[in-house]
């Protein structure tokens, strides 16, 4: 029989619940607060059929553009042929989790603000731009002796007897 092309085709493993994570959904899933502009990861929960996004969006990261009673609107980029289209979909909260994609950026901003405040107190101007690591510093090897290694000539007769 030919393969089906339905809405949930080829999602047997993708939408299945993880090992030892089957059963009821924790209440913390419903108690999380999402605000407009937050980054969220779409991670489909196969146990909840309502508000389930299409399999294409599983594992994608987007921004919240709308918050409703039970669902949130997520804006995601999707490549269609040669162009990238910004798609807006509504997904129930069970299929969404807070993204950690800009966690490092936020930490860097806080650290830079702190460094700028300290520099201002000292009366200095510092640059908080990231710089490439660059090459490692050179060094001299001291006390090394030079050893010449010469190959042993190959002897067919000796090799047939069993070696040297």
N, C-alpha and C positions, 0 to 999 in steps of 0.2 A: 504494500500500500504506500502511496506517496505521503510525504511528511506534510503535516498541517501547517497553515499559516495564520493561526488564530492569534488573539490578543496576548495569550499567555504561553504561546508555543516556545519550546526549548527553555523553560524556566524551572525544570524539575529540581535542579540543584541550587539555582540562583535564589529562588523564593523559599527554599526549605529552611526550617528553623535550625539554628546551630545545635551541636551536641550539648545535652544537659541544659538547654535554654527553652525547652518546650513547655507548654502549660500556660498558666495565666500571665498576663502582661503586668509588670510592676507599676504601681501607682505613680511612681516618680516620672514615668513617661508622660502622664497627663498633667502633672503639676509643674512642669517646666514652663518658663516664661520666654516667649519669643517676641522680639521687637523688630520693627521695620528697619532694614539695613543689616540685620544679623546674617552671618554666613552659616548655612546649614548643609549637612550632608544628607542626601536621600538614600535611605537604607530600608528597602521594602521588608515589611513584616508579613510573612505569608499567612499568618493566623488571622489577620484582619483583611477582609476582602473589600470593605468599603473604603473609598478614598485612596485606593491603591494606584500609584502612578504606572505608566507604561514601563516595560522592562528596559527600555533605552535609558531612562533616567536613574536607574538603580546604580548607586555608587558615584553619582555626580554631585558636585557642589554648586550651590546657588545662593542668591540673596533673597531675603524675605522682603516682599513688596506689599503684602496684605495679610492681616490677621483676622480670622473669623472665629466663631464659637468653638468649632471642633477641628478646624483645618487652618493651614497657613498657605498663602500664595508665595510660590518660589519662582524666581527669575533665573533661567538657565540658558547658557549658550549651547546651540546645536548647529553642527556643520551640515548644511544641505548643499550637496554638489560642491561648488566653489566658494560659497559664502557662508558666513556664520550669522545665524539668526538668533535673536534673543526671544526665548519662549517663556511664557508665563503660565504656570500650572498651579492648581490647587491640590494640596496633598494633606491627608489627615496626619495628626501629630504622631501617630504610631509609626509612621514610615519616615520620620525625620529625626535627626539628632544634631545637637550643636556642633559646628565644625571647629577644628583646631588649626585651620589653615593660616590664620593671621595672628596666632598666639605669639610667635617669635617677633613679629613686627611690633605688636603692642608692647612687649617687654623691651624691645630696642628703643622705642619712643620714650618710655618711662626712664630708661637708663640715660639716654641722651639729654633729656630734660634735667635730670639730676646733675649730670656732668656740666651742663651749661650754667646751672645755678651756682655750682661750686666755683666754676671759672669766673663767673661774674662777681662773686664775693671776693675773689683774689684780684680782680681787675684785669683779667686776661681774656683773650678771644681764642677759642679753640674750634677745631673742625671736627664734626661728628660724622663725617662721611666715611663709609667703609672703604678700606684700602686693600688691594690684592696682597696676598701673603708674600710673594716675591721669592727669589731663590734663596737657598740655605747658604750661610756664610762658609767660606773656604777654610781649610786647615792644612797643616803640614804633618806628615807622618814622620815621627822621630824614632830613631833607633831601629829601623827596619833593615834587614839584610836581604841582598839579592841572591836568589837561588836559581840556577839554570837547570831546567829539566830537559833531558834528551830522551827521545823515544828508543825503545829496544828494537833492533831490526827483526823483522818477521822471518822465521825459519820454518819452512814447510816440513822438512824432515823431522825436526824436533817436535813439531805440533802433532804430527801423526803418531809419534811414540807416546805422547801424553804430557807434553809440556816440559818446561825446564826443571 
